[in-house]
Amino acid sequence: MPKGKSFDEILSDAERLVRVWTANEDLALGDVTLISFQTQVAAWKTKRESVEALRTQLTRGVDEVNDQASAIRAINTRALSGARAQYGPDSAQYAQLGGTRASERKPRKKKTPKS
């Protein structure tokens, strides 16, 4: 996006230029004509609408992927808990699913009071 102005401000400025140019047909901007400018503005508006539609699709797609990831993560958690319940916290199956076997855990160290 151009620095300093929003798309709405640019469009507003362009529409104002078209109104003034239409009222003053002798306005000259070198090789730019009123019709070519109107065509350029119309093409820009169409492209902007297309980009906004793609942005909406992307947002929907990202949300769907995130929802699916959450569902899969929940099943993975259930599987880990199920393996722990069925085979025990020190089983190979529990470790294969990503759990830390009870025999591999480090014992907690007591905190020493500060003096």
PyMOL commands that set and color helices and strands:
alter all, ss='L'
color gray80, all
select helices_A, chain A and resi 7-23+34-87+92-96+102-104
alter helices_A, ss='H'
color red, helices_A
deselect
rebuild
show_as cartoon
